[in-house]
Amino acid sequence: MVRYVSTVSLFCSAFFLMLGVGLTVSLLPARMVILSGSFSDVGYLASFFALPFVLLQVPVGALADRYGYKAFLTCGYVLCCLAALAYCYSETPAGLYFGRFLQGVGEVPVWALAPALLSIEWPAGTGKAMGMYNASIHLGLTGGSLMGLLIVDGWDGNEAFMVLAATALFGGLLVVLFTKNRSGATYAKVERVNLKTAAALIISRDTRPVFTGIALYGCGYGMFLTVIPMSLLTSRPNDQFSVALFFVLFYIAVSLSQLMGGAVSDRAGRVQTMVSGMALAAVCLPMAFRFEGATLLIILALASFGLGVFWVSSMAALSESVPVSCRGTISGAFYLSWGGGFFIGPVLLGWVAHRGYFELGMLVFSTLLMGNVVVLVYSSVSDHSMG
């Protein structure tokens, strides 16, 4: 019973935090454009979120393996609350950058440590448990985005950021009261934080193609949150409704991909599910911008569904590739690669889009995705250890 209560508390905490994030995410790019007047600065907004992911993922994961996940999760929710207050009172681009940095630090444990904890609690259904948690995150984002659709013309943004502060604090309270504390040290002796060990996990022959795909997934996720919606605003000035609808469809697609992809990968195999998801994204992305209106948004939603399927199946595959005592570390390594892509992808695409080559940039990215599909298939044929 304790395991079920702890698991549900993790789902609910993530849902409420992301409800506030979803309410505000469509406001941040537009506010940055207003404050800075530069389209390319929107990509840097995403990068300031990704920077703490790159710096802190592995150390936080390794420390949580040693000392337990609960305290780190609680601190993450508190930092997200402080980030919301920074957004509320920012009057310069620097204030928004600072808030995004704080939010990046806070979301390190929320995204990485909870799946590691779930992989320990549910060893027989790791993919399904991780998928349900990731779906809770994106259902919250979906609900927040829907709220944003309803109030986008009625609020100036500060009220939404205060809601984010409240939902972050409530999520942290649920973790404190109901989440079970675990650490890798419960099962085996955990070595001190070792960045060389984490690097070896990333570049090993068995996991290298997966980590490459994760970095590409991070690129795609960052572009979906920043440059792609801003391209919609560029082609349709003052059409904030289309951007909000884009986010709603994006989060619905990713939520469905988590609920379906995790369970499917438990049964069909990790590699097969990873390949299917990434191939779908690679096919849809270059097609999308040949269309307009609802068709454009639907094809983008299909691409995000494919990326989401890759996400949950690759996360489960990596978790199962290491001992229980290293689950936090491998989860940190996952988001280290993800954060590297999230940091670089939006900046590069923003730079290309600023010079009028947005569609060419999307075609190049799709080619890289399909190339990774080929490498994953080849690796699985020669070595079945990840399947």
Secondary structure, DSSP 8 states (H G I E B T S, - for coil): -HHHHHHHHHHHHHHHHHHHHHHHHTHHHHHHHHHH--STHHHHHHHHHHHHHHHHHHHHHHHHHHH-SHHHHHHHHHHHHHHHHHHHH--SHHHHHHHHHHHHHHHHHHHHHHHHHHHHH-GGGHHHHHHHHHHHHHHHHHHHHHHHHHHTTT--SHHHHHHHHHHHHHHHHHHHHH-----GGGTS------HHHHHHHHHSTTTHHHHHHHHHHHHHHHHHHTHHHHHHHHHSTT-HHHHHHHHHHHHHHHHHHHHHHHHHHHHH-HHHHHHHHHHHHHHHHHHHTTS-HHHHHHHHHHHHHHHHHHHHHHHHHHHHTS-GGGHHHHHHHHHHHHHHHHHHHHHHHHHHHHTT-HHHHHHHHHHHHHHHHHHHHHHHHH--TT-
